[in-house]
Amino acid sequence: MKKIFLCLLSLVLMASCVDDLDDFNVDQKRATNVPVATLFTGAVKNLSDVLTTPNVNINNYRFYVQYWTSTQYLDEPRYNMTSRLIPQNMWQTLYRDVLLDLKDSKRLVMQNEVLGPKVKNNQLAQIEMMEVYAWSVLVNTFGDVPYTEALDPSNSLPAYDDAQAVYNDILTRLNAALAMVDPSAEGFEEGDLFYEGDMSKWVKFGNSLKLKLGMVIADSDPGQAKTLVEAAAPNVFTSNADNAAFRYLSSPPNNNPISSNVKGPLTSREDYVAASTLVDVMNTLDDPRRQYYFTQVDGQYAGGRYGFPNSYASFSTVSAKIADPTFEALLLDYSEVEFLLAEAVERGFNVSGSAEEHYNKGVTASIQYWGGTAEQAAAYLAQPQVAYSTAPGDWRQKIGRQEWIALYNRGYDAWLTWRRLDAPNLMPPAVEGASALTIPTRMIYPINEQTLNGENRAAAGQAIGGDMSSTKLFWDVN
C-alpha cells in the first residue's frame, strides 16, 4: 500500500506542474518558435553545405568531372550510386533542410504585421530566389521531381511533375521575385550571410541566376533562353565582390564542410588526391591557380590515376587553402557569369561585348579570386593554347575547358556545365574485365522513393526514359 500511495502521489505532483497531459510530449530542449531569419540562414547554409561537401555519402560531383579521385574506395569514382545512400541524402537535404525551411520562413514573413511592405517584399524575394536555386538543383540533378504536391505533410505520396514544366515555373517565379525587389529598402540583414541585406546585390544575384538558368536550356529551348539571357545580362555580376559566397566559421558545425572530409586541422583523412585529368591540363598550361588548388609532391603537382587505387603520399591533394575550416563556399560567381556571357555571344544572343572579351574576363576573374594577379592572368591568356583566337576546338571546347578549370571547388556546377557543353572531353575509367562505364548525366532516384512512393517514382522513371544514371535530362539534347 505504501508503494501504491507513493506512485499516486508522484503522478499527482507531476500533473500539477503542467496544464495538460500533452505537455509531457513537448521536448523542452528544442525550439518550437524559430525566428524567420534563422530559418532563412539555416536553409542557405544547408544548401551551401550539400553543394560543397565532398562527403562520398552525399556529393560525388568532383569525381564525375574528374577533379579528384580516391585513394582506395573505388565505388564512387566508378559511379556506383547504390552502395551508399547518395541520392537519398542529396534529395532529403534539399527537400527537408532547404526547401521546407524556406517555405516556413516565407509563411512567417507573410504573417508578420510589423514589417513595412518594402522590407517584406524584399525578404520574400530573397526567399523565393533561394527556393528557385534549390528547385533548379533538384530538377537538374534528378529530372522529374515532386513539385506541386511536395512539402505537404498531409501527402506522403506526392506525384512527380514534368521536369520541363517545373523549370518553366521556377523561371516565372524568379522573374516575379526580381520584380518585387526595392533596392532602397532592406531585406534580411543579420540573416543574410551573402549580402547583409543589400538588395542591390540581390538584384545582381537574381539576374545572374536567371542568366545561368537561361543558358541551361539554350539547346532545348533557344527562344526562351535568348529572352531570359538578354533580359538578365545588363544586371548581372560585374566583379568578384558580387559573388554569392557563404562564409564559414572555424569550428563545427559551421565550418567549411570540405575541412571535415580531407586531411587538415579537423581530420586526418587521406581519402582523396587530385586527378591527373585536371592536373595534367593545368601543368601543360603552367596555370597559376595550381598552388591554390593543390599541394605539391617533391616540388611538383602530380595527379593520381582517375578511378583506380592511388597512394596518398605520392600525389597532390587538396590545398591548405581549400581545407581551411573558414574557406567560403560559392553558389554563384563572377567568373561563371562571364563564361556564360561569352557563350551567349557565340549563340547569337544580343549581349554586349565579344565572346573573347567575356572569356578573358572569366579567366582573369578566376585567377584573381584564387589569389593570382592581373599580370599572371594576362600571361596565361597570351598562351596559344589559352588565347581565345588560337585555343583548340570550337567555342564549346574553348569555353568549356576554361570554365571547367575555374569551377574547381564547385563540383556540382562543373558537372552541370560539362553536361551542357560536352566539354572538356572526359572519359570514364576503363576497368579491365568489367563492363564499360558511363559518366553519369543524372542522379538516380533515392531508394526510399522506390519503397515509400514506388508507384509515382516508377511513373517518373518511365516518363524520363528510365531511372538510370545515363538518362539525359530534357535540356541535354546534344
C-alpha positions as CSV (number, residue, x, y, z in Angstrom):
1,M,0.0,0.0,0.0
2,K,2.9,2.4,0.7
3,K,4.3,1.8,-2.7
4,I,0.9,2.4,-4.4
5,F,0.5,5.6,-2.4
6,L,3.9,6.9,-3.3
7,C,3.2,6.2,-7.0
8,L,-0.1,8.0,-6.9
9,L,1.4,11.0,-5.1
10,S,4.2,11.2,-7.7
11,L,1.6,11.3,-10.5
12,V,-0.4,14.0,-8.8
13,L,2.7,16.1,-8.3
14,M,3.7,15.6,-11.9
15,A,0.3,16.5,-13.2
16,S,0.2,19.6,-11.1
17,C,3.2,21.0,-12.9
18,V,1.6,21.1,-16.3
19,D,-1.7,22.4,-17.7
20,D,-2.3,19.4,-20.0
21,L,-1.0,15.8,-20.2
22,D,0.0,16.6,-23.8
23,D,2.7,18.8,-22.3
24,F,4.7,15.7,-21.4
25,N,5.3,15.2,-25.1
26,V,7.0,18.6,-25.5
27,D,10.8,18.5,-25.9
28,Q,11.9,21.4,-23.8
29,K,15.3,21.5,-25.4
30,R,14.0,22.0,-29.0
31,A,12.7,25.3,-30.2
32,T,9.1,25.4,-31.4
33,N,9.1,29.1,-32.5
34,V,12.1,29.8,-34.7
35,P,12.9,33.4,-35.9
36,V,12.4,33.8,-39.6
37,A,15.9,35.0,-40.2
38,T,17.2,31.8,-38.5
39,L,15.2,29.6,-40.9
40,F,16.4,31.5,-43.9
41,T,20.0,31.4,-42.8
42,G,19.8,27.7,-42.0
43,A,18.3,26.9,-45.4
44,V,21.0,28.8,-47.2
45,K,23.7,27.1,-45.1
46,N,22.3,23.6,-45.8
47,L,22.2,24.4,-49.5
48,S,25.8,25.6,-49.4
49,D,26.9,22.6,-47.4
50,V,25.2,20.0,-49.7
51,L,26.7,21.5,-52.8
52,T,30.2,22.0,-51.3
53,T,30.8,18.9,-49.2
54,P,33.0,16.2,-50.7
55,N,31.5,13.6,-48.4
56,V,31.1,10.4,-50.5
57,N,27.7,9.7,-48.9
58,I,26.2,12.9,-50.4
59,N,28.2,14.6,-53.1
60,N,30.5,12.9,-55.6
61,Y,30.4,15.5,-58.4
62,R,34.1,16.2,-58.0
63,F,34.6,12.6,-59.1
64,Y,32.2,12.9,-62.0
65,V,34.1,15.8,-63.5
66,Q,37.5,14.3,-62.6
67,Y,38.8,17.0,-60.3
68,W,39.6,14.4,-57.6
69,T,40.0,10.7,-57.4
70,S,40.1,8.4,-54.5
71,T,43.0,6.6,-52.8
72,Q,41.3,3.2,-52.1
73,Y,37.5,3.3,-52.3
74,L,36.6,2.9,-55.9
75,D,32.8,2.6,-56.0
76,E,32.2,6.4,-56.2
77,P,34.7,7.3,-58.9
78,R,33.3,4.4,-60.8
79,Y,29.8,5.8,-60.5
80,N,28.2,3.4,-58.1
81,M,25.1,5.2,-56.6
82,T,23.7,2.3,-54.7
83,S,26.4,1.2,-52.3
84,R,25.7,4.3,-50.2
85,L,22.6,6.4,-49.8
86,I,24.0,9.2,-52.0
87,P,20.8,10.1,-54.0
88,Q,18.7,9.9,-50.8
89,N,20.9,12.1,-48.8
90,M,21.0,14.8,-51.5
91,W,17.2,14.5,-52.0
92,Q,16.4,14.7,-48.3
93,T,18.7,17.6,-47.7
94,L,17.2,19.7,-50.5
95,Y,13.6,18.9,-49.6
96,R,13.7,18.7,-45.8
97,D,16.5,21.0,-44.8
98,V,16.4,23.7,-47.5
99,L,13.0,23.9,-49.2
100,L,10.9,23.2,-46.1
101,D,12.8,25.8,-44.1
102,L,12.4,28.3,-46.8
103,K,8.7,27.5,-47.0
104,D,8.3,28.1,-43.3
105,S,10.3,31.3,-43.4
106,K,8.1,32.6,-46.2
107,R,5.0,31.8,-44.1
108,L,6.4,33.7,-41.1
109,V,7.2,36.7,-43.3
110,M,3.7,36.8,-44.7
111,Q,2.2,36.7,-41.2
112,N,4.4,39.5,-39.9
113,E,2.3,42.6,-39.5
114,V,5.2,44.7,-38.2
115,L,7.3,44.7,-41.3
116,G,6.9,47.5,-43.8
117,P,5.7,46.5,-47.2
118,K,9.0,47.2,-49.0
119,V,11.1,45.2,-46.4
120,K,8.5,42.4,-46.5
121,N,8.6,42.2,-50.3
122,N,12.4,42.2,-50.2
123,Q,12.6,39.3,-47.8
124,L,10.0,37.3,-49.8
125,A,12.1,38.0,-52.9
126,Q,15.2,36.7,-51.2
127,I,13.4,33.5,-50.0
128,E,12.0,33.0,-53.5
129,M,15.4,33.3,-55.2
130,M,16.8,30.7,-52.9
131,E,13.8,28.4,-53.5
132,V,14.3,28.8,-57.2
133,Y,18.0,27.9,-56.8
134,A,17.2,24.8,-54.8
135,W,14.5,23.6,-57.2
136,S,16.8,24.1,-60.1
137,V,19.3,21.8,-58.4
138,L,16.7,19.1,-57.9
139,V,15.4,19.3,-61.4
140,N,18.9,19.4,-63.0
141,T,20.0,16.5,-60.8
142,F,17.1,14.1,-61.0
143,G,14.8,15.2,-63.8
144,D,11.1,14.9,-62.9
145,V,10.5,15.5,-59.2
146,P,7.6,16.1,-56.8
147,Y,6.8,19.9,-57.0
148,T,3.2,20.9,-56.9
149,E,2.4,18.2,-54.3
150,A,5.7,18.5,-52.5
151,L,6.3,19.8,-48.9
152,D,2.8,18.9,-47.8
153,P,2.9,16.9,-44.6
154,S,-0.6,15.5,-45.3
155,N,0.5,14.0,-48.6
156,S,3.0,11.2,-48.1
157,L,2.8,10.1,-51.8
158,P,3.4,13.2,-53.9
159,A,3.2,12.9,-57.6
160,Y,6.2,13.8,-59.7
161,D,5.9,16.8,-62.0
162,D,7.4,17.0,-65.5
163,A,10.9,18.5,-65.2
164,Q,10.5,21.0,-68.0
165,A,7.2,22.2,-66.6
166,V,8.9,22.7,-63.2
167,Y,11.7,24.5,-64.8
168,N,9.4,26.9,-66.7
169,D,7.5,27.6,-63.4
170,I,10.6,28.4,-61.4
171,L,11.7,30.8,-64.2
172,T,8.4,32.6,-63.8
173,R,8.8,32.7,-60.1
174,L,12.3,34.1,-60.5
175,N,11.0,36.9,-62.7
176,A,8.3,37.7,-60.1
177,A,10.9,37.8,-57.3
178,L,13.1,40.2,-59.2
179,A,10.1,42.5,-59.8
180,M,9.4,42.6,-56.0
181,V,12.8,43.9,-55.0
182,D,13.2,47.6,-53.9
183,P,16.9,48.3,-53.5
184,S,16.1,51.4,-51.5
185,A,14.8,49.2,-48.6
186,E,16.4,46.4,-46.6
187,G,15.9,42.7,-46.8
188,F,17.2,40.3,-44.2
189,E,20.2,41.8,-42.5
190,E,21.7,39.6,-39.8
191,G,20.2,36.6,-41.5
192,D,21.6,37.4,-44.9
193,L,25.1,35.9,-45.0
194,F,25.6,36.7,-48.7
195,Y,24.9,40.4,-48.9
196,E,23.9,41.6,-45.4
197,G,20.6,42.9,-46.6
198,D,21.9,44.9,-49.6
199,M,19.1,44.4,-52.1
200,S,21.1,45.9,-55.0
201,K,23.4,42.9,-54.6
202,W,20.4,40.6,-54.6
203,V,19.2,42.1,-57.9
204,K,22.6,41.2,-59.4
205,F,22.3,37.7,-57.9
206,G,18.8,37.1,-59.2
207,N,19.8,38.2,-62.7
208,S,22.9,36.2,-62.7
209,L,20.9,33.1,-61.6
210,K,18.4,34.0,-64.4
211,L,21.3,34.1,-66.9
212,K,22.6,30.7,-65.7
213,L,19.2,29.0,-65.8
214,G,18.5,30.5,-69.2
215,M,21.8,29.1,-70.6
216,V,20.9,25.6,-69.2
217,I,18.0,25.4,-71.7
218,A,19.9,27.1,-74.6
219,D,20.0,23.9,-76.6
220,S,16.5,22.7,-75.9
221,D,14.6,26.0,-75.9
222,P,16.8,28.6,-77.6
223,G,13.9,31.1,-77.9
224,Q,13.2,31.2,-74.2
225,A,16.9,31.1,-73.4
226,K,17.5,34.2,-75.6
227,T,14.7,36.1,-73.9
228,L,15.9,35.3,-70.4
229,V,19.6,35.9,-71.1
230,E,19.1,39.2,-72.9
231,A,16.9,40.5,-70.1
232,A,19.3,39.4,-67.4
233,A,22.7,40.4,-69.0
234,P,22.6,44.2,-68.2
235,N,22.2,43.5,-64.5
236,V,24.5,40.6,-63.6
237,F,27.7,40.4,-61.5
238,T,30.4,42.8,-62.5
239,S,33.2,41.8,-60.2
240,N,34.2,39.2,-57.6
241,A,32.8,41.5,-55.0
242,D,29.4,40.4,-56.2
243,N,30.0,36.7,-55.6
244,A,27.3,34.7,-53.7
245,A,29.8,33.5,-51.1
246,F,28.8,31.6,-47.9
247,R,31.4,32.3,-45.3
248,Y,32.2,29.6,-42.8
249,L,33.5,29.7,-39.2
250,S,36.5,27.8,-37.8
251,S,34.7,25.2,-35.7
252,P,32.0,22.6,-36.4
253,P,29.1,22.5,-37.2
254,N,29.6,25.9,-39.0
255,N,32.9,25.0,-40.7
256,N,33.6,24.6,-44.4
257,P,32.4,21.0,-45.0
258,I,35.5,20.2,-47.0
259,S,37.6,20.6,-43.9
260,S,35.6,17.8,-42.2
261,N,36.5,15.4,-45.0
262,V,40.1,16.0,-46.0
263,K,43.4,16.0,-44.2
264,G,43.8,19.3,-42.3
265,P,43.2,21.0,-39.0
266,L,40.0,19.0,-38.3
267,T,40.7,15.5,-39.7
268,S,43.5,13.1,-40.7
269,R,41.5,11.5,-43.5
270,E,43.5,10.6,-46.6
271,D,40.7,9.6,-49.0
272,Y,41.3,11.9,-51.9
273,V,44.0,13.0,-54.3
274,A,43.9,15.3,-57.3
275,A,43.1,13.6,-60.5
276,S,45.6,13.6,-63.3
277,T,42.8,14.6,-65.7
278,L,42.9,18.1,-64.3
279,V,46.4,18.4,-63.0
280,D,48.0,17.4,-66.3
281,V,46.0,20.1,-68.2
282,M,46.9,22.7,-65.7
283,N,50.6,21.7,-65.7
284,T,50.7,21.9,-69.5
285,L,49.3,25.4,-69.3
286,D,51.5,26.4,-66.4
287,D,48.3,27.5,-64.7
288,P,48.9,30.0,-61.8
289,R,46.0,28.6,-59.8
290,R,47.7,25.3,-59.1
291,Q,49.3,26.5,-55.9
292,Y,45.8,27.4,-54.6
293,Y,44.2,24.2,-55.8
294,F,46.7,21.5,-54.9
295,T,49.6,20.5,-52.6
296,Q,52.9,19.6,-54.1
297,V,54.9,16.3,-54.1
298,D,58.6,16.8,-54.3
299,G,58.1,20.3,-55.7
300,Q,55.7,19.1,-58.4
301,Y,52.0,18.9,-59.0
302,A,51.1,15.3,-59.7
303,G,47.7,13.8,-60.2
304,G,46.6,10.3,-59.4
305,R,45.1,7.9,-61.9
306,Y,41.3,8.5,-62.1
307,G,39.1,5.6,-60.9
308,F,42.0,3.4,-59.7
309,P,43.8,3.0,-56.4
310,N,46.3,5.7,-55.5
311,S,48.9,6.3,-52.8
312,Y,48.0,9.4,-50.8
313,A,51.7,10.3,-50.3
314,S,52.5,10.0,-54.0
315,F,50.1,12.6,-55.4
316,S,49.0,16.2,-54.9
317,T,45.9,16.6,-52.8
318,V,43.6,19.4,-51.6
319,S,45.4,22.6,-50.8
320,A,45.6,24.0,-47.3
321,K,43.5,27.0,-48.6
322,I,40.6,24.8,-49.6
323,A,40.9,22.6,-46.5
324,D,40.8,25.6,-44.2
325,P,37.7,25.4,-42.0
326,T,36.9,29.1,-42.7
327,F,37.2,28.9,-46.5
328,E,34.0,30.1,-48.2
329,A,31.6,28.2,-50.4
330,L,30.4,29.8,-53.7
331,L,26.9,29.3,-55.0
332,L,27.4,31.7,-58.0
333,D,30.4,33.8,-59.0
334,Y,31.6,36.5,-61.4
335,S,33.9,34.2,-63.4
336,E,31.0,31.8,-64.2
337,V,28.8,34.8,-65.3
338,E,31.5,35.9,-67.7
339,F,31.8,32.5,-69.3
340,L,28.1,32.3,-69.6
341,L,28.1,35.7,-71.4
342,A,30.8,34.5,-73.7
343,E,28.7,31.5,-74.6
344,A,25.6,33.8,-75.1
345,V,27.5,35.9,-77.7
346,E,28.5,32.7,-79.5
347,R,24.9,31.6,-79.6
348,G,23.9,34.9,-81.3
349,F,22.1,36.4,-78.3
350,N,22.0,40.2,-78.1
351,V,24.6,40.7,-75.3
352,S,27.1,43.5,-75.3
353,G,30.8,42.7,-75.8
354,S,32.5,40.0,-77.7
355,A,32.9,36.3,-76.8
356,E,36.7,36.8,-76.4
357,E,36.2,39.8,-74.1
358,H,33.9,37.8,-71.8
359,Y,36.1,34.7,-71.9
360,N,39.2,36.8,-70.9
361,K,37.2,38.4,-68.1
362,G,36.1,35.0,-66.9
363,V,39.7,33.6,-66.8
364,T,41.0,36.7,-65.2
365,A,38.3,36.8,-62.5
366,S,39.0,33.2,-61.6
367,I,42.8,33.7,-61.3
368,Q,42.3,36.9,-59.2
369,Y,39.7,35.2,-57.0
370,W,42.1,32.5,-56.0
371,G,45.0,34.9,-55.3
372,G,46.7,35.4,-58.6
373,T,47.5,38.8,-60.2
374,A,46.2,40.6,-63.3
375,E,49.7,40.2,-64.8
376,Q,49.6,36.4,-64.2
377,A,46.2,36.3,-65.9
378,A,47.5,38.3,-68.9
379,A,50.4,36.0,-69.3
380,Y,48.2,32.9,-69.0
381,L,45.8,34.3,-71.7
382,A,48.7,35.1,-74.0
383,Q,49.5,31.4,-74.4
384,P,48.3,30.0,-77.8
385,Q,46.6,27.1,-76.0
386,V,44.6,29.5,-73.9
387,A,44.1,32.6,-76.1
388,Y,40.5,32.6,-77.5
389,S,41.5,33.0,-81.1
390,T,44.0,30.1,-81.1
391,A,42.9,27.7,-78.4
392,P,42.0,24.3,-79.8
393,G,38.4,23.3,-80.6
394,D,35.1,25.2,-81.2
395,W,33.6,27.7,-78.8
396,R,32.1,25.0,-76.6
397,Q,35.5,23.4,-76.1
398,K,37.3,26.6,-75.5
399,I,34.8,28.0,-73.0
400,G,34.1,24.6,-71.5
401,R,37.7,23.8,-70.8
402,Q,38.4,27.1,-69.0
403,E,35.1,27.1,-67.2
404,W,35.9,23.5,-66.0
405,I,39.2,24.7,-64.6
406,A,37.6,27.8,-63.0
407,L,34.8,25.8,-61.3
408,Y,37.3,23.6,-59.4
409,N,35.8,24.0,-56.0
410,R,32.2,23.8,-57.3
411,G,31.9,20.2,-58.4
412,Y,28.1,20.3,-58.9
413,D,28.2,23.3,-61.2
414,A,31.2,21.9,-63.1
415,W,29.1,18.7,-63.6
416,L,26.1,20.8,-64.8
417,T,28.3,22.7,-67.2
418,W,30.0,19.6,-68.6
419,R,26.6,18.0,-69.3
420,R,25.5,21.2,-71.1
421,L,28.6,21.8,-73.2
422,D,30.0,18.2,-73.5
423,A,33.4,19.8,-72.9
424,P,36.1,19.0,-71.9
425,N,36.2,15.5,-73.4
426,L,36.2,13.4,-70.2
427,M,36.5,9.7,-70.4
428,P,35.3,7.2,-67.7
429,P,37.9,4.8,-66.3
430,A,38.5,1.7,-68.4
431,V,38.4,-1.2,-65.9
432,E,39.8,-4.4,-67.3
433,G,37.4,-7.3,-67.2
434,A,34.4,-5.0,-66.3
435,S,31.5,-3.6,-68.2
436,A,32.2,-0.2,-69.8
437,L,31.4,2.7,-67.5
438,T,29.5,5.8,-68.4
439,I,29.9,9.2,-66.7
440,P,26.6,10.0,-65.0
441,T,24.3,12.5,-66.7
442,R,21.8,12.4,-63.8
443,M,21.3,11.1,-60.3
444,I,19.1,8.1,-59.9
445,Y,16.0,8.4,-57.6
446,P,16.5,7.7,-53.9
447,I,15.9,4.1,-52.6
448,N,13.3,5.4,-50.1
449,E,11.3,6.8,-53.1
450,Q,11.3,3.3,-54.6
451,T,10.0,1.8,-51.4
452,L,7.7,4.5,-49.9
453,N,6.4,6.2,-53.1
454,G,7.0,3.5,-55.6
455,E,4.1,4.0,-57.9
456,N,4.9,7.7,-58.5
457,R,8.6,7.0,-58.7
458,A,8.1,4.3,-61.3
459,A,5.9,6.6,-63.4
460,A,8.5,9.3,-63.2
461,G,11.3,6.9,-64.2
462,Q,9.3,5.8,-67.3
463,A,8.5,9.4,-68.2
464,I,12.1,10.5,-68.4
465,G,13.3,7.4,-70.3
466,G,14.4,5.3,-67.4
467,D,15.7,5.8,-63.8
468,M,19.3,5.3,-64.8
469,S,22.4,7.5,-64.3
470,S,22.9,7.5,-68.1
471,T,19.5,9.0,-68.8
472,K,19.8,12.5,-70.2
473,L,17.6,15.3,-68.9
474,F,15.2,17.3,-71.0
475,W,17.7,20.1,-71.8
476,D,20.6,17.7,-72.5
477,V,19.9,17.3,-76.2
478,N,23.4,17.2,-77.7
